[in-house]
Amino acid sequence: MDTPDYLPEVAREIAEYIGLDGLMRLVNRYGGTVIRVPGRGDLKQVLTPEQYKEFVHVFRNEKLTIPRLSAKQYQLEVAETNRLLQDGFTRAEAARKLQVTERTIYNRQSQQKQNENQSELF
């Protein structure tokens, strides 16, 4: 999986194994804290079963600082939206998977197209 270059190293490494969706789940729950793997009892509720299994397998007995990524959160959300749409998800399916509205999906696509068109001007 290609991970965005703008992410900190630990975030890229986590995303390599559990994807951007899994990374976003960890950031939303644990961002800015240190977690011991698999020490957190609620980790199973945060990640999907597949993500949890891979995460624990790769990072067992490690202490990880989960970055907050507050400045990069929107970029991550747009990247995950684009990945789902490129994988053949409809807007409705992507919205359900990401637990957002279809309008949010539309806005993310619209904003990205606007940014691409803006860069062509300069």
Backbone as a chain_set.jsonl record, in Angstrom:
{"seq": "MDTPDYLPEVAREIAEYIGLDGLMRLVNRYGGTVIRVPGRGDLKQVLTPEQYKEFVHVFRNEKLTIPRLSAKQYQLEVAETNRLLQDGFTRAEAARKLQVTERTIYNRQSQQKQNENQSELF", "coords": {"N": [[0.837, -1.171, 0.0], [0.543, 2.221, -0.804], [1.675, 4.771, 1.177], [0.945, 8.045, 2.333], [3.408, 10.609, 1.943], [3.464, 12.763, 3.664], [2.926, 11.956, 6.21], [4.029, 11.264, 9.584], [6.835, 9.129, 10.417], [6.182, 6.89, 12.148], [3.426, 6.794, 11.814], [3.218, 6.225, 9.077], [4.349, 3.684, 9.072], [2.526, 2.208, 10.632], [0.233, 2.493, 9.016], [1.064, 1.085, 6.783], [0.681, -1.547, 7.53], [-1.958, -1.791, 8.584], [-3.532, -0.158, 7.091], [-4.924, 3.039, 5.94], [-7.435, 3.493, 7.006], [-7.397, 1.997, 9.408], [-5.297, 3.34, 10.701], [-6.468, 5.894, 10.979], [-8.517, 5.245, 12.734], [-7.048, 4.566, 15.038], [-5.751, 7.016, 15.527], [-7.945, 8.706, 15.996], [-8.897, 7.642, 18.39], [-6.652, 7.28, 20.133], [-4.832, 9.3, 19.617], [-1.982, 11.264, 20.258], [-1.153, 9.951, 22.489], [0.658, 7.349, 24.29], [0.683, 3.965, 23.567], [0.665, 0.571, 24.664], [1.202, -2.412, 23.022], [-0.256, -5.561, 23.071], [-1.68, -4.143, 25.047], [-3.943, -2.38, 25.487], [-7.221, -2.765, 26.405], [-9.486, -1.95, 25.015], [-8.726, -1.85, 22.422], [-9.517, -3.814, 20.635], [-12.102, -3.043, 20.084], [-11.733, -0.735, 18.703], [-10.311, -1.207, 16.312], [-10.872, -3.117, 13.259], [-11.497, -6.69, 13.194], [-9.574, -7.918, 11.48], [-7.663, -5.887, 11.186], [-6.887, -5.567, 13.848], [-5.732, -8.078, 14.423], [-3.504, -8.101, 12.656], [-2.167, -5.774, 13.519], [-1.491, -6.373, 16.201], [0.089, -8.605, 15.741], [2.294, -7.518, 14.322], [3.213, -5.374, 15.946], [3.524, -6.347, 18.529], [4.202, -6.251, 22.007], [5.342, -3.73, 21.925], [5.822, -0.249, 22.623], [3.99, 2.326, 21.436], [3.897, 5.598, 20.187], [1.142, 7.247, 19.371], [0.48, 9.442, 16.881], [-1.132, 12.69, 16.865], [-1.951, 13.986, 14.548], [-3.512, 16.17, 13.82], [-3.302, 18.289, 12.005], [-3.091, 16.925, 9.65], [-5.313, 15.369, 9.422], [-7.58, 15.867, 7.746], [-6.454, 15.508, 5.194], [-5.834, 12.792, 5.357], [-8.414, 11.709, 5.573], [-9.501, 12.415, 3.093], [-7.745, 11.007, 1.414], [-8.345, 8.35, 2.137], [-11.032, 8.263, 1.376], [-10.773, 8.631, -1.414], [-9.346, 6.299, -2.03], [-11.22, 4.293, -1.467], [-13.234, 4.932, -3.349], [-11.804, 4.569, -5.721], [-11.423, 1.875, -5.517], [-13.831, 0.944, -6.303], [-16.07, 1.395, -4.742], [-19.283, 2.826, -4.254], [-20.481, 6.222, -3.8], [-22.316, 6.16, -1.7], [-21.73, 3.695, -0.457], [-19.061, 4.16, 0.332], [-19.493, 6.259, 2.113], [-20.973, 4.976, 4.138], [-19.051, 3.121, 5.013], [-17.034, 4.825, 5.979], [-18.421, 6.131, 7.872], [-19.708, 8.61, 7.489], [-21.612, 11.259, 5.883], [-23.136, 11.054, 2.588], [-22.944, 13.483, 1.378], [-20.644, 14.54, 2.529], [-18.712, 12.919, 1.337], [-19.036, 13.7, -1.325], [-18.304, 16.421, -1.06], [-15.597, 16.16, -0.344], [-14.527, 15.05, -2.682], [-15.119, 17.119, -4.464], [-13.663, 19.285, -3.378], [-11.073, 18.323, -3.701], [-10.864, 18.176, -6.515], [-11.108, 20.871, -7.076], [-8.777, 21.858, -5.887], [-6.874, 20.586, -7.502], [-7.41, 21.788, -9.986], [-6.783, 24.411, -9.338], [-4.028, 24.293, -8.931], [-3.166, 23.935, -11.507], [-3.358, 26.431, -12.592], [-1.162, 27.861, -11.799]], "CA": [[0.0, 0.0, 0.0], [1.27, 3.48, -0.81], [1.272, 5.654, 2.268], [1.289, 9.434, 2.04], [4.704, 11.069, 2.435], [3.31, 13.806, 4.669], [2.717, 11.356, 7.522], [5.232, 10.936, 10.352], [7.325, 7.772, 10.165], [5.411, 5.885, 12.874], [2.099, 6.707, 11.193], [3.381, 5.505, 7.797], [4.593, 2.273, 9.368], [1.248, 1.624, 11.058], [-0.641, 2.451, 7.849], [1.548, 0.02, 5.895], [0.159, -2.834, 7.974], [-3.411, -1.844, 8.838], [-4.202, 0.751, 6.173], [-5.253, 4.382, 6.408], [-8.625, 3.392, 7.845], [-6.946, 1.57, 10.737], [-4.534, 4.44, 11.278], [-7.414, 6.93, 11.387], [-9.214, 4.753, 13.924], [-6.132, 4.713, 16.169], [-5.536, 8.445, 15.774], [-9.169, 9.254, 16.595], [-9.071, 7.149, 19.771], [-5.459, 7.353, 20.977], [-3.914, 10.322, 19.14], [-1.271, 12.037, 21.267], [-0.831, 9.127, 23.657], [1.503, 6.173, 24.09], [-0.034, 2.716, 23.874], [1.434, -0.669, 24.657], [0.478, -3.393, 22.211], [-1.696, -5.353, 22.947], [-2.126, -3.755, 26.381], [-5.209, -1.667, 25.602], [-8.35, -3.674, 26.309], [-10.483, -1.498, 24.051], [-8.136, -1.856, 21.084], [-10.345, -4.698, 19.804], [-13.297, -2.321, 19.672], [-11.331, 0.378, 17.847], [-9.904, -1.743, 15.002], [-11.617, -4.271, 12.763], [-10.795, -7.916, 13.601], [-8.399, -8.133, 10.64], [-6.685, -4.866, 11.547], [-6.396, -5.884, 15.187], [-4.851, -9.245, 14.331], [-2.258, -7.681, 12.006], [-1.53, -4.781, 14.374], [-0.892, -7.073, 17.341], [1.147, -9.474, 15.209], [3.457, -6.728, 13.926], [3.699, -4.458, 16.982], [3.419, -6.979, 19.843], [5.138, -5.861, 23.07], [5.957, -2.43, 21.663], [5.15, 0.971, 23.06], [3.882, 3.196, 20.266], [3.308, 6.915, 20.349], [0.192, 7.465, 18.286], [0.447, 10.886, 16.635], [-2.461, 13.314, 16.806], [-2.183, 14.25, 13.127], [-4.627, 17.101, 13.66], [-3.133, 19.066, 10.779], [-3.149, 16.011, 8.51], [-6.526, 14.56, 9.494], [-8.415, 16.039, 6.555], [-5.766, 14.86, 4.075], [-6.023, 11.351, 5.534], [-9.799, 11.376, 5.267], [-9.647, 12.524, 1.637], [-7.004, 9.896, 0.815], [-9.11, 7.116, 2.337], [-12.218, 8.384, 0.519], [-10.333, 8.38, -2.79], [-8.982, 4.883, -2.163], [-12.461, 3.512, -1.535], [-13.898, 5.201, -4.625], [-10.998, 3.921, -6.763], [-11.622, 0.433, -5.367], [-15.134, 0.587, -6.841], [-17.171, 1.717, -3.844], [-20.107, 3.969, -4.63], [-20.426, 7.256, -2.758], [-23.108, 5.692, -0.561], [-20.972, 2.641, 0.227], [-17.916, 4.806, 0.982], [-20.019, 7.024, 3.244], [-21.293, 4.032, 5.215], [-17.795, 2.557, 5.531], [-16.31, 5.86, 6.717], [-19.365, 6.656, 8.853], [-19.983, 10.017, 7.183], [-22.728, 11.385, 4.944], [-22.772, 11.085, 1.168], [-22.58, 14.869, 1.086], [-19.24, 14.679, 2.917], [-17.935, 12.268, 0.272], [-19.119, 14.607, -2.473], [-17.497, 17.609, -0.76], [-14.173, 15.791, -0.401], [-14.17, 14.935, -4.1], [-15.217, 18.451, -5.049], [-12.535, 20.072, -2.878], [-9.847, 17.814, -4.317], [-10.867, 18.621, -7.911], [-10.869, 22.311, -7.056], [-7.351, 22.034, -5.59], [-6.124, 20.178, -8.692], [-7.598, 22.83, -10.985], [-6.087, 25.601, -8.87], [-2.594, 24.119, -9.14], [-2.902, 24.068, -12.938], [-3.297, 27.853, -12.925], [0.136, 28.429, -11.445]], "C": [[0.885, 1.239, 0.0], [0.759, 4.357, 0.305], [1.732, 7.067, 1.947], [2.61, 9.856, 2.685], [4.586, 12.083, 3.56], [3.09, 13.252, 6.074], [4.037, 11.156, 8.25], [5.595, 9.459, 10.16], [6.501, 6.698, 10.867], [4.024, 5.716, 12.258], [2.173, 5.963, 9.861], [3.566, 4.013, 8.045], [3.297, 1.572, 9.787], [0.321, 1.463, 9.854], [-0.224, 1.369, 6.858], [0.903, -1.32, 6.244], [-1.356, -2.875, 8.119], [-4.194, -0.84, 7.999], [-4.517, 2.104, 6.805], [-6.484, 4.366, 7.308], [-8.237, 3.004, 9.268], [-6.161, 2.66, 11.447], [-5.468, 5.53, 11.784], [-8.177, 6.518, 12.646], [-8.343, 4.922, 15.168], [-5.916, 6.18, 16.536], [-6.754, 9.054, 16.457], [-9.324, 8.84, 18.052], [-7.871, 7.453, 20.659], [-4.485, 8.468, 20.585], [-3.312, 11.148, 20.269], [-0.912, 11.249, 22.516], [0.103, 7.987, 23.268], [0.674, 4.954, 24.454], [0.942, 1.559, 23.84], [0.587, -1.703, 23.929], [0.743, -4.769, 22.791], [-2.344, -4.872, 24.231], [-3.473, -3.08, 26.505], [-6.379, -2.625, 25.39], [-9.37, -3.269, 25.26], [-9.944, -1.443, 22.625], [-8.952, -2.725, 20.122], [-11.605, -3.999, 19.307], [-12.964, -1.193, 18.697], [-11.024, -0.102, 16.432], [-10.839, -2.865, 14.566], [-10.86, -5.532, 13.203], [-9.517, -8.176, 12.783], [-7.285, -7.144, 10.99], [-6.064, -5.18, 12.902], [-5.389, -7.026, 15.138], [-3.5, -8.853, 13.737], [-1.472, -6.715, 12.897], [-0.81, -5.453, 15.539], [0.253, -7.974, 16.878], [2.432, -8.675, 14.938], [4.062, -5.949, 15.103], [3.629, -5.027, 18.397], [4.566, -6.536, 20.758], [5.88, -4.555, 22.796], [5.131, -1.329, 22.303], [5.162, 1.909, 21.867], [3.283, 4.532, 20.664], [2.424, 7.149, 19.139], [0.096, 8.975, 18.063], [-0.977, 11.419, 16.565], [-2.872, 13.578, 15.367], [-3.296, 15.261, 12.879], [-4.508, 17.927, 12.383], [-3.288, 18.199, 9.529], [-4.439, 15.209, 8.447], [-7.374, 14.662, 8.229], [-7.766, 15.359, 5.349], [-5.919, 13.347, 4.155], [-7.432, 10.926, 5.146], [-10.048, 11.42, 3.767], [-8.944, 11.362, 0.949], [-7.764, 8.583, 0.956], [-10.378, 7.12, 1.493], [-11.852, 8.05, -0.922], [-9.993, 6.911, -3.01], [-10.235, 4.025, -2.3], [-13.162, 3.697, -2.874], [-13.137, 4.553, -5.78], [-11.139, 2.405, -6.711], [-13.017, -0.004, -5.81], [-16.313, 0.837, -5.92], [-17.983, 2.862, -4.441], [-19.963, 5.02, -3.529], [-21.17, 6.796, -1.504], [-22.358, 4.629, 0.24], [-19.775, 3.222, 0.973], [-18.368, 5.579, 2.215], [-20.338, 6.102, 4.422], [-20.021, 3.476, 5.842], [-17.052, 3.57, 6.398], [-17.167, 6.529, 7.789], [-19.518, 8.177, 8.729], [-21.17, 10.063, 6.227], [-22.213, 11.332, 3.504], [-22.332, 12.487, 0.773], [-21.115, 15.132, 1.444], [-18.336, 14.071, 1.85], [-17.892, 13.181, -0.949], [-18.241, 15.839, -2.25], [-16.003, 17.319, -0.824], [-13.703, 15.672, -1.845], [-14.123, 16.305, -4.754], [-14.024, 19.316, -4.647], [-11.237, 19.622, -3.529], [-9.76, 18.261, -5.776], [-10.561, 20.102, -8.001], [-9.384, 22.597, -6.791], [-6.488, 21.661, -6.791], [-6.224, 21.243, -9.783], [-6.85, 24.102, -10.609], [-4.592, 25.476, -9.135], [-2.221, 24.242, -10.619], [-2.774, 25.532, -13.364], [-1.921, 28.445, -12.696], [1.262, 27.629, -11.967]], "O": [[1.874, 1.293, 0.731], [-0.433, 4.656, 0.382], [2.793, 7.258, 1.353], [2.893, 9.502, 3.83], [5.525, 12.245, 4.338], [3.07, 14.019, 7.037], [5.06, 10.905, 7.613], [4.749, 8.648, 9.783], [6.151, 5.693, 10.248], [3.509, 4.599, 12.191], [1.294, 5.161, 9.548], [3.016, 3.18, 7.324], [3.017, 0.461, 9.337], [-0.307, 0.416, 9.688], [-1.07, 0.799, 6.17], [0.614, -2.128, 5.361], [-1.976, -3.892, 7.809], [-5.402, -0.691, 8.185], [-4.399, 2.294, 8.015], [-6.567, 5.138, 8.263], [-8.702, 3.62, 10.228], [-6.334, 2.882, 12.646], [-5.288, 6.037, 12.891], [-8.447, 7.347, 13.515], [-8.818, 5.359, 16.216], [-5.9, 6.538, 17.713], [-6.611, 9.835, 17.397], [-9.833, 9.614, 18.863], [-8.042, 7.842, 21.814], [-3.409, 8.567, 21.173], [-4.028, 11.666, 21.126], [-0.422, 11.817, 23.492], [0.311, 7.701, 22.089], [0.044, 4.909, 25.51], [1.917, 1.566, 23.088], [-0.606, -1.844, 24.198], [1.908, -5.114, 22.99], [-3.508, -5.197, 24.466], [-4.105, -3.195, 27.555], [-6.511, -3.225, 24.323], [-10.042, -4.12, 24.677], [-10.658, -1.024, 21.714], [-9.063, -2.409, 18.937], [-12.117, -4.323, 18.235], [-13.832, -0.748, 17.946], [-11.435, 0.531, 15.46], [-11.511, -3.485, 15.39], [-9.683, -5.439, 13.554], [-8.503, -8.604, 13.333], [-6.115, -7.517, 11.079], [-4.85, -5.07, 13.075], [-4.319, -6.946, 15.742], [-2.459, -9.239, 14.269], [-0.252, -6.827, 13.013], [0.344, -5.138, 15.827], [1.272, -8.086, 17.56], [3.526, -9.117, 15.291], [5.284, -5.875, 15.236], [3.671, -4.269, 19.366], [5.723, -6.458, 20.348], [6.936, -4.308, 23.379], [3.922, -1.456, 22.497], [6.225, 2.248, 21.348], [2.288, 4.591, 21.387], [2.912, 7.237, 18.012], [-0.324, 9.707, 18.959], [-1.912, 10.684, 16.246], [-4.038, 13.404, 15.016], [-3.953, 15.214, 11.839], [-5.518, 18.23, 11.748], [-3.59, 18.718, 8.455], [-4.639, 14.441, 7.506], [-7.832, 13.648, 7.704], [-8.454, 14.705, 4.566], [-6.113, 12.69, 3.133], [-7.622, 9.911, 4.476], [-10.735, 10.553, 3.227], [-9.482, 10.788, 0.002], [-7.825, 7.792, 0.015], [-10.759, 6.083, 0.949], [-12.547, 7.272, -1.576], [-10.314, 6.344, -4.054], [-10.299, 3.137, -3.15], [-13.633, 2.728, -3.469], [-13.753, 4.042, -6.716], [-10.994, 1.726, -7.727], [-13.358, -1.182, -5.708], [-17.448, 0.524, -6.277], [-17.424, 3.764, -5.064], [-19.401, 4.752, -2.468], [-20.71, 7.017, -0.384], [-22.352, 4.662, 1.47], [-19.498, 2.832, 2.108], [-17.697, 5.554, 3.247], [-20.01, 6.413, 5.567], [-19.924, 3.371, 7.065], [-16.501, 3.209, 7.437], [-16.689, 7.392, 8.526], [-19.465, 8.914, 9.714], [-21.674, 9.021, 5.809], [-21.028, 11.536, 3.239], [-21.448, 12.655, -0.068], [-20.426, 15.866, 0.736], [-17.308, 14.651, 1.502], [-16.831, 13.402, -1.532], [-17.514, 16.254, -3.153], [-15.229, 18.147, -1.306], [-12.617, 16.134, -2.193], [-13.199, 16.613, -5.507], [-13.442, 20.002, -5.487], [-10.394, 20.451, -3.873], [-8.695, 18.681, -6.228], [-9.839, 20.541, -8.896], [-8.805, 23.487, -7.415], [-5.492, 22.327, -7.075], [-5.228, 21.562, -10.431], [-6.337, 24.797, -11.486], [-3.953, 26.453, -9.525], [-1.093, 24.611, -10.947], [-2.15, 25.832, -14.382], [-1.555, 29.43, -13.335], [2.422, 27.98, -11.75]]}, "num_chains": 1, "name": "protein.A"}
